[in-house]
Amino acid sequence: MRSRVRATALLATAALVGGGLVGCSKGPGPESAISDFLTGWRTGQFAASLHLISSNGSALTSATVATEIKTLTGDLASVKPTLKAGKATVDKDDATAPIDVSWPIENGVAWSYQTSLRLQRNDGKWDPIFEPSVIAAQLTDTDKMTVKTTSAERGSILDGSGQALVSKQPVVNVGIQPNLIKDQTSLISTLTAAFKSANVDVDLSDLPNQIKAASPTAFVPVVTLRQPVYDQIRSRIHDLDGTVFTTGTMELAPTSTFARALLGTVGDVTKERMDKNPGKYQIGDQVGFGGLAEAYDDQLRGKSGVSVVAVPAKPTGNTTSDSTGDDPDADQGKTLFNSAPVAGKSIKTTLDQKTQRAAETALAMTQQPSALVAIRISDGSVLAVANGPGAQGQDLALDASVPPGSMFKTVTATNLLEAGKVNVNTTVNCPQTLTVDGYTIHNSEFEQLGNVPLHEDFAKSCNTAFASLAPKLGPTGLADTGKQLGVGIPWDLGIDAYTGSVSANGNPSEQAAAAFGQGKTTVSPVVMAGMAAAVQRGQWKQPHLVVDPAPAHPAADGTALKPSTVSALKQMMREVVTDGTGVKDKSVPGAPMYGKTGTAEHDNKPTPTHSWFMGYRGDVAFCVFVQDGGMSTDAAVPIAGKFFTVLG
């Protein structure tokens, strides 16, 4: 927990209600004087006609009272309270009116209480008596109000077993103090080499300018390192002339790469965020940035506690005090109001830490942007949402919108198998090229198989064979079957994901291209992993990622596939691995692997191509994507093999 003191600036409108009189008196009642006093309190400007006195009866100027109220109210001086007078009690020349006070503090918290205003009648007029207790009963003339907030304990993002994926971990802040530097060029060069050795990506190009602009004894921040990473390079940077260090804790995932794009990060609220949400945040609040941390920030962040404390306005002795929150004695004083913090609520995901780590290990050496999604087929749980280092913070696993290439031959085959228009042994010619309506289609490396059965066309990924089947699909057949397999329909994973768009009603050349995963069809890795799971299961069911809180609008189950269709697809997907384009994974230990590769052209250019591989092994469906990775056999297929080898 941490606390701080700060001013709050909110507005409210005073409601002034006159009260009745109790007791006997002559002349006008005190209602007008009460109303004028409350207006002066709220606005800071008292009517010239209002005569104010102290508790000993001496006259007070309006300016003096306004200043006293400003001093007493301290951090609340800029806040306009709602003030309401109750029925005044009058006894001869004395009157007392109850005052209901309500201060809007922050984040929807209001401090409401009752005080009283005394008045004295002099020369037929009622004079309000100003004393600190009018503002709040416990105040004295040496006090001022300070507002303190206490951060709420942030909720956790949990994995499928209920373990926290993000937790407070020790960190070391590496900085530079300008007046300690002896050789700036050497210092920056040594830091760069040390960070590189620990795989820490930090740009130091602007560091000389930051050092020049800083004061001699300033802490110029360089990077924040996890404690184990700092320990790894401590001997190389700790004793450098110019380096300085501070320690602390941060909300962090198990590793710096662990599901980073999905989980997001937590840090100090930015001015931009505050400006977009007036009154919602305060300086120093910890908020989520990106991914689940931002999408569920309101739930995870909880509600800060707030208190109003009366502390000495003019401290004595060796203590120091100001209104900035740095006063070491700020916790002393009388607590006038306290609203305890409300801890944030955790959210639960289906992620499996072992599977996530295996996915990230498989992608670790890939320089191009890449992603891997894994789904448990039996219950639809998303086990891994991994993005390789080349993705640079993008969540390609969920958000990529790119052509699927030959993976989509699975949809073409499903449509035709379901309709009984082909079977695995139907002969479909695979020429080197095929021209449709002026559009020339070719196979990878201009391969030709000749007249072979469909299962061989599928296993060896013949584009021309599947393009020739396009007329059998009809104008919307591919899109209809895509929807049956979860492509191109709304999902609700609890976080945004792109679920694809399938070409429909195109001209002959577009239909031919779409039949082998080109044309206007686009997908993401998660939607193709869901399709692979559907083949093994025999029915598409929406995967699950965030389960608590449960998503409001999950997609309905797809129509079950015919058993004969499922059997045929499984036979062909197995052949892809044993004798086709996925043969590099033939020897991966464990249960048999089934899959379909894809090498996708994009942006109307033949190269570079995206590399894809989707499929399943045992109860785990997967999809690997490598942006501009080239042939699937060279990029995506080996990554899938490494993933299952590491997973075991």
N, C-alpha and C positions, 0 to 999 in steps of 0.2 A: 504493500500500500504506500502511496505517497500523498502528500497534502501540499497545498499552496494557498496563498492569500491573493485575491485579486479583486478589482472593482468590477461591478456588473452594471450594464447600461440597458435598462428596460423601461418601458413606459406603461403607465396605468392611469386611469381617470378617476379622480376622487368623487365619491358620492356623499353629499352633505345633506343630512336629514336633521331638521330641528327637533328638539325634544319638548315634552310638556314640562310643566312646573309643579313641584311639590312644596307645600308650605305656603305661608302668607307673605306677600311682598307688595309694595306699591311701585308704580312706574313700569317701564318696559322690562321684559324678561331678558335673559342672557343669550337668547337664540342667535341674534345678529352677531354678537361678539364671538360666539363659538364658531359660527360659520366663517367669519372673517379670519379667525386664527387658523382654522384648518386649511383655508385657501392659502394663507401665507406660508404655512408649513409645507404644503404640497408644492407650491410654486417658487418658494424662496423669496417672495416679495409680499410684504404686509401692507395693508391699506393704511394710508396716512392718517385716517381718522381713528385707527385702532390704537388704544393706549395700553402698552404692555408694562407689567411690573414684575419684580422678582418676588421670591417667597417672603422677603422682609419688607415688602411694600415699596421699595425704591423703584423709580422709573427706569425702564430699559428702552433703548432706541430700537427701531425695527431692524437696522443693520446689525446691531449687536446680537439680537435674537436669531436672525438669519444665519449669522456666522457661527453662533453656538450650535444651532441645529446641524449645520454642515459639518462641524467638527465632531459632534456626537455621533452622527450617522455614518461617518467614515466611508467605508466602501459602498454604502447604500446612499450616499449623498446625491448621486446622479439618478437614483431610482425614484420615481413618483409613486408613493403609496396610495392605496385606496383608503379613505378615511370616512367614517360614518359615526355621527354623534347620536347617542341614545338620549333618553329622558333626563333632563337636568333636575337635580335636587336643590331647592333654594331654601335657605334658612336665614331670614332677615337679609343681611348684606353679604352673605356668602353663598356661593353656588358651586356645585360639582357636577360635571357631565361625564358619563362613561363614553369612551372613544374606542370604536372597533377599528383596528389597524390591520392592513394586509399588504405585505411587501412581496412582490414577485421577485424571487431570488434568481433562479436559473433552471433551465431544463424542465420547465413546468412546475417547479416547486414554489409554493407560496408559504410565507411565514405569517400566520394570523394570530392575533392576540388582542387583549383589551387593556387599555390604560385609562387614565382619567385626567380631565382638565379642570383645575380650580379657577374660580373667578371671584373677584371682590368688587362690590359696588362702591364707587366714589363719586360724589357729586351727581348722583343719579345715573351714572354710566357704569357698565360692567367692564372691568379690566381683567383680561386673561392673565393668570399668573404663570410665567414661564419658569419651569424647573426641569432638570434632566428626566425625572420620572414621568413627565408628560410623554416623552418619546418612547420610553420603555421603563417599566417599574424598577428594574434593577440598575439602571444607569445612574452614575454619579457625574459630577461636573469634571472629573478627571478622565473619563472614559471616552473611547470611540469604538464604533462597531467595525469589526473586520469579518469578511466572508471567507471561509475556507472550504475547499472542495477536497474530497477524498475519492480517488479513483476506485471504481468497482473492479473486482477480480474478473478478468476476461474469461469467457467460456472457452472450451476447447473444441477443436475439430477432431473427432474420434474416428478410428478405423473400424473395420467390421467386427472386431473383437471387443470394442469399447475402450481401447487404449488411445491415449492422446497422441495425435500426430504432430502437434505443435505444443511446445512447452517452454518455460523460461530456462534459458541456458546461459552460462557465463560467457562474456565477450570481453575483448580488449580493444579499446579505441587507440589506434596509432595516430600520433600527431607530430607536428614539428613546432619547436619554439625558435623563432628567428634569431634571437640573440645568442643561441647556443651553437649555431651553425658555423663551421670553420671552412668547409669546402662544399658549397651547395651542389655543384655538378656531380661530384663524387657521391654525395649523400643520395641524390635522386637515382643515380645509376645503381648504387648498391641496393636501395629499396626495390627498384624495378626487378632486379635479378632475384632477390629474395622472394618477392611475391610470385614471380613466374615459377620458381621452383616448387611452390606450394599450390600451383594452379589457381592462384588468386588473380582474377582479371580486374585490374584497377588502372584507370587512365591518369597518369601523372603529368600530362603535357601542360596543364594550366597551373601546376603547383608553384612554379617560380613567380607567377603573377600574384597568386594568393599570399605567398610569403612576403612579397614586396609591399602589398597593401595592408598587411597586418602590423599591429604594434609589436615592439621587440619581445615582449613577454607573453604574447598571445599564444593560445593553443590552436594551431592550424590543423584541422582534421584531415587525415589522409585516407584511412580506411578503418572499418570495424571488422575485427576477426573473431571467429569462434575461438574459444580458449585452446582446443586441441591444435588448431591451425597456427595460432600464435606460438604455442609451445614448440611446434615443428621448426619455426624459423627464428625463435627468440634469440639464439646465440648470434644470429647474423644481423639483427637490427637493434637489439636492446641498448647496446653501448655506443651506438653511432652518435657522433657529435651533432646535436640538433633534435634527436628523437625524444619524444615524451609520450607517456602512456597513462591512460585511466582505465578502470575496470567497471563493469556493470553487468546487467542481464538483458536479454532480449527474447521475445517470443519467436522460437525457431523450430523448423522441422528437423528430423533426425540428421539430415545432411543438407549441404547448400543447394543440392540439385533435386532433392526428394520432392516429387510432384509439385515443384515450385510454381509453375504456371497455374495449376489447379488450386492449390492451397492459397496462393497470394502471400502477402507479407503484412506485418504490423509495424507501425511507426507513428511518430508525432503527426498530428493533424496539420495539414498545410493551409496556408492562407486561402488558396484557391478553393479548397474544400469548405472552409468556413464561410467564404463569400457566397458560395452556392447554396449554403444551408444556414441562413441567418438565425442566430440564437440557439442552434443545435449543439455546437461544439464550443469549447473553450481552449485557449492556448495551452498546449501541453497534453491534451487528450490523446490517447492512443487509439488509432483507428486502422481498419483494414484497407489494404491497397491491392486491388486485383483479385481474381479468383473467388474462392469461397469466403475468404477473410473480408472482402468488401461486400459481396452479395448478401452475406448474413451479418454484417457489422452491427446492426441495431440489436440483434439478438445476442451476439457474442459479447458486445461491449458492456451490456448491462446499463446501470444507471448510477452515476457518480453520487456520492453523499455530499451534503452541503450543511454547513453550520454557521451560525452568527455568534461571534464571541465579543464581549466587551473587554477591551484591553486598555491599559493606560495610554492616554493620548500624548502625554509628555513623560516618557520614562525617566527614571532617576538612577543614580548609581552608575554601574559599569555596563548596563544593558543598552542596546541600540534597537531602534524600532523604526520601521517605515511601512508604507502600504504596499510594498512590492512582493511580500511573501517571504523575504529573506531573513526576517527577524528570528533569532534563535529562541526568543521567549514568546513567539507567537502563539504557542499552545497554552500559555498562561492566561488567566482571566476568567470571566464568568461566561459560561455558555448560556446564551439567550434562546437559541433555537438549534435543533439538530435533526437532520434527516439522514438516516444511515444509508450507505451505498447498497445497491441491489446487485448482486453478482450476476454476470452474464450467463446465459444458458448455452450449453454445448450443443453442437450439431453432430449427428452421426452419419458417417459414410460407409460404403461397402469396401473401401480400399483394404487390401491385404499387404502388409509391409514387406513380407518376403517376396511376393510377386512384383510389387513396385520396384524393389531393389534389383531384382533380376532383369526387369525391363530396362531400367536405367543403365545397368551394367552392359546390357546388349547394345545400347545406343551410344555408349560413352565415347567410342573412338570414331564416330561418324561425324565428319566435318560439315556435311550439308544439313540443312534443317530436316529433322526427322521426328517420328513419333511411333509409339507402340501402345496399343490398347489391348487389355486382356479381360475377358468376361467369363465368370463361372456359369457354365451352361445350365446346370441343374436348377439354379434359382435366379439367374439373370444378374447376379452381382457383378458390378464393374470392379475388378481386382487391381487393375493398374491403369493409370493415365500418365504415360511417360512421354517426355519430349527431350530429344537429344540436345547437346550443348549448342549446336548450330541454330536451334530455334530461337535463341536470344530472347527468351521470355514469352514467346508466343505459345498459345496452347493449341498447337496444330492437331493434337490428338482429338480434340473436340471441335475445333473451329475451322480446320482446313476445308476449302471448297475447290476441289480440283477434279479433273477427269479420272475415272477409275481404271481406264485401260481394260485389259483382258479379264480382270476379275469379274467384270460385268457379264461375261459370257455365262456365268452361273445363272443370272437372271434370264437370259435368252434361253438357255437350256431348260430352266424350270418352266417357263411359259410353254414351250413346245412339248415337253414331257407331260405336263399336266393335261394338255389338250390332246394327247395321244398322236401328235403329228410326227414324232420321232421316237426312237428308243436308242439305247447306247450303241447298238450295232447298225443303225441306219447309215448307209454310205453317203458321205457328204464330201464332194471333191474339194481338194485344197490346192488350187493353182498358185503359182508364184505371185500373180497379180490378178485383180478383178476390177473392172471399170463399171461403175454404176452412175448413169446419168451424167457422164463426163468426169466423174470423180474416180481416180485410180487408187485402189487399196492394195497394199503390199504387206507381206509378212515380215517378221523380224529377220534381218539378214537375207531377205528375199528367198526364204525357205519355201519348198513345195513338197507336199506329201502325196499328192495325187488322190485317187479314189480310195479313201480309207474310212473306217467306221467313226461315228461321232465321238466315241470315247477317246480315240487317238487324236482327233482334231482338238478336243478339249485339253488333253494332257499336254500336247505339244503346242497349244495355244495358236491355232491357225486362224488368222484374221479373215482371210478370204472365204473360208468355209462358213464362218458364222455370219459374215456380211451377206452371203448368198441366201441365208435362211431368213433374212429380214422380212421379205414379203409375207412369210407365214405368220408373222407376229401381229399384223394389222396395225392401224394408225396409233392405237393407244395400248397395245398389248404389253409392250415393255414397261410402260409407266404403271399399268395396272398390276403387273406381277411385282414390280419394284415396291409398290405400296404394300402388297401382301407380305413382302419380306422386310418392311420397315423403312424403305427408302422413299423420301418425298412426302412424309406425313409428319405432323407435329408430335414431338416427344416432350416429356417433362422429366428431366433428370434431377431437377432441383438447381440446375445451373444451365446457362445457355449452351446449346450444342447445335451444330449444323447437321441436319438429317438428310440432306441431299435434294436433288432435283433431277427428274428423269425426262429425257426427251420424249415428246409425243407429237403426233400429227405433223411430222416433218416431211419434206420431200424425199424421193427415193434415195438420194445420196445421204441425207441426214439419217434416215432410218437404217441404212446400211452401216454407217459409222457408229450409230448408237448400239447396234447389235453386238459390237465388240468393245464397247466402253469408251468410245470417242464421241465426237459431236458435241452436243450441248449438255450432256449428262455430267453432273458433278456430285461428289460425295465427300465424306470425311472418314478418317480411320474408325471412329466409334461406330458409325452406321454400318461399315463393312464387317467389323467384328461381330456386330449384332446379327448380320446376315449369316455369317459362318455358324454362329450358335443356332440359328433357325434351321439350317440344314441338318445339323446333328440331331436336333430335338424333333424335327419334323413339323415345326410350327414356330412362327415368329412371336416373340413376347418382348415387350419393351425392356431393355436393361434397366438396372437400378443403380444409382450412385449416391444421392442424398436420401436417407431413409427416415431421418428424424431431424426436422419436421418433414413429414411425408409430402411429396409433391402433390399439388392440387389437381393436376390434369394429366395423369399418365395416359399413354395411348392404349387403345383396346388391342387385344390379341389379334394376330392375323389369322386368316382361314388356314386350317391345317392342310398340309400337303398330302397328296396321295402316297401311301406306302411305297408304291412302285417308283414314284418320282424320287422319294428320299433314298431308296436303295440305289437308283441309277446315279444320283448326284454323289453319293458317298463312294461308289465304285470309281467314278471319274476323278473325284478329288484325291482319292488314294493313289490313283495312277499318276497324277501330276507329280507326286513325291517319289514314287517308285521308278517311273520310267519317263517322266516329262520334265517340265521346266523347273520343278522344285526338287530335282534329284539330289542336289547338294545336301538336303536334309534327310536323305534316306537312312543314314546311319546314326541319326540322333538317338541316343539311348532312351529307353522307356516305351510308353505306349505308342502305337502307330500314329503318324501324323498325316493329316488330310489337308489339302489346300488348293488354292488357285492363285497363280501369279498375275501380275499386270504391269505392263510397261506402257506408260501413257504419254503421248505427245500433247503439247499444250501451246497456247498462244500462236497457233498456226505455224509452228516451227517443228521440223522433224527431230531436232535435238536442241538442248538436252531433254531427256525424258524423265518423268517421275517413275520411281520404282515402288512396286506394291507386292505384298504377299499376305493373303488372308487364309484362315483355315482353323483347324482345331486339333488338339491332341488330348485324349482323355476327356476330362470335364472342363477343359479350358479352351475357349475360342479366342482367336487373336487376329490382329491386323497390324502389319508393319508398313509404314510409309516413309520414303526417303525422297525429299524434294530434289529434282534434278539429279537423282542418283544413278540414272542410266538403266542398264538392263536389270530386270528384277532378279535374274540369276546371280548377278554380281553384288547386289546391295541388299535388297529386302530379304531374300531367301537366307543368306548366311546370318543375318541379324535374328531371324526367327529361330534358327538352329541354336545360336548362342543363348538366346533367351531360355529355351527349354532345357538346354544343358546346364545352365546356372540354376534354373528353378528345380531341376531334378525330378 
